[in-house]
Amino acid sequence: MVQNFGSIERTPAAADKRVTFARSTRRGAHFPAASLLFAPGDRPGARQIRALAAADTSFLVSFDPEEDAGSSASASAERWLEVLTSGLTFDLAGLAPRVEAEYPAPAHLFGLSSEFARIPLEAVTLAPGPHLAGGRQMLPVLRAQALLTARLA
């Protein structure tokens, strides 16, 4: 089961998308994660991610716990999908309409002012899947994660 984790973020009203990078924890381990940031109530749902994947051949939804695992997964508080790109799977968590996903304090801000932390935002977070535990910080994994993040933005 996927738990809350890390961030790359998108500002809600900005015409240009800005990103931050944070190292977060899942089960006590540090790993890179990116969160797209949205205004409260504007996070995409699984349907929107599936539509984006259908229009963009660089990635696909490889697992949807609500559709693929049956009704037992639908009781989860967090909505997430597993997405596949370049032969690697990543967990995309914090999807609407489930629990509002707050983002953790970023370790680094790219293109964002120090006032950024005061803006109320919700996050959809992309992180390497559990099978990539040993390679989460390897360049091919980080590159695929960065490219997928850019596609989702």
C-alpha positions in Angstrom: 0.0 0.0 0.0 1.3 3.5 -0.8 1.8 5.9 2.0 2.1 9.7 1.9 5.4 10.9 0.5 7.5 13.7 -1.0 7.1 16.5 -3.5 7.5 18.5 -6.7 5.1 21.3 -6.9 3.2 23.5 -9.4 1.9 26.9 -8.4 -1.8 27.2 -8.9 -2.2 30.6 -10.6 1.1 31.0 -12.3 1.1 30.7 -16.1 4.6 29.1 -15.9 4.9 26.0 -13.9 7.6 26.0 -11.2 9.0 23.1 -9.4 10.5 22.3 -6.1 12.3 19.1 -5.0 12.1 17.5 -1.6 13.4 14.4 0.0 10.8 12.6 1.9 10.2 9.4 3.8 8.2 6.3 3.3 8.6 3.6 5.9 11.5 5.6 7.4 13.7 5.7 4.2 14.7 8.9 2.4 14.1 9.1 -1.3 13.6 11.7 -4.0 10.0 12.6 -4.8 8.3 15.3 -6.8 4.9 17.0 -6.2 2.8 18.9 -8.5 1.0 21.7 -6.6 -2.5 22.8 -7.1 -5.0 25.2 -5.6 -7.3 23.6 -3.1 -9.8 21.4 -4.9 -8.0 21.5 -8.3 -6.0 18.2 -8.0 -6.5 15.8 -10.9 -8.2 12.5 -10.4 -7.3 9.1 -11.8 -9.6 9.7 -14.8 -7.6 12.8 -15.8 -4.3 11.0 -15.5 -5.6 8.1 -17.6 -6.7 10.6 -20.3 -3.3 12.3 -20.2 -1.6 8.9 -20.6 -3.8 8.0 -23.5 -2.8 11.2 -25.3 0.9 10.9 -24.4 2.7 7.7 -25.4 5.7 8.3 -23.1 3.9 6.8 -20.1 0.9 4.7 -19.1 -1.1 3.7 -16.1 0.2 0.3 -15.2 -1.8 -0.3 -12.0 -4.9 1.2 -10.5 -5.7 -0.3 -7.1 -9.4 0.6 -7.4 -9.9 -1.0 -10.8 -7.3 -3.8 -10.7 -7.5 -4.9 -7.0 -11.2 -4.8 -6.6 -13.4 -3.2 -3.9 -10.9 -3.9 -1.1 -8.6 -1.2 -2.3 -11.4 1.4 -2.7 -11.6 1.9 1.1 -8.1 3.5 1.2 -7.9 7.1 2.3 -5.5 8.0 -0.4 -6.1 7.7 -4.2 -3.0 6.7 -6.2 -1.9 5.1 -9.4 1.2 3.3 -10.6 2.6 4.8 -13.8 5.1 3.2 -16.1 7.7 5.1 -18.2 11.0 3.9 -19.6 10.4 0.5 -18.1 10.3 1.9 -14.6 7.2 2.3 -12.4 6.4 5.2 -10.2 3.7 5.8 -7.6 1.5 8.9 -8.2 -0.3 9.6 -5.0 -2.6 12.3 -3.6 -5.1 12.2 -6.5 -8.6 13.7 -6.1 -11.2 13.3 -4.8 -9.6 11.6 -1.8 -7.9 13.2 1.2 -6.5 16.6 0.5 -2.7 16.0 0.0 -0.6 18.6 1.7 3.0 18.9 0.6 5.9 18.6 3.0 8.3 21.5 3.5 10.6 21.4 0.5 14.3 20.9 0.9 15.1 23.0 -2.2 13.1 25.7 -3.9 13.6 26.1 -7.7 12.0 29.3 -9.1 10.0 30.0 -5.9 10.3 32.7 -3.3 10.6 32.1 0.4 7.0 33.3 0.7 5.9 30.2 -1.2 5.4 28.2 2.0 2.5 30.5 3.0 0.4 29.7 -0.1 -2.4 27.1 0.6 -1.8 24.3 -1.9 -2.5 20.6 -2.4 0.0 18.1 -3.9 0.0 15.1 -6.2 3.3 13.4 -5.6 5.4 11.2 -7.9 8.0 8.9 -6.3 9.8 5.7 -7.4 7.9 2.5 -6.8 8.9 0.2 -4.0 10.8 -2.2 -6.4 13.2 0.6 -7.1 14.3 0.9 -3.5 18.0 0.2 -4.2 18.1 2.5 -7.3 16.0 5.5 -6.3 19.0 7.8 -6.5 20.5 6.4 -9.7 20.7 8.7 -12.6 18.4 6.6 -15.0 15.7 6.5 -12.3 16.0 10.2 -11.5 16.0 11.1 -15.2 12.8 9.0 -15.8 11.2 10.6 -12.8 12.1 14.1 -13.9 10.8 13.5 -17.5 7.6 12.0 -16.2 7.1 14.9 -13.8 7.5 17.3 -16.7 4.9 15.3 -18.7 2.4 15.4 -15.9 2.9 19.1 -15.4 
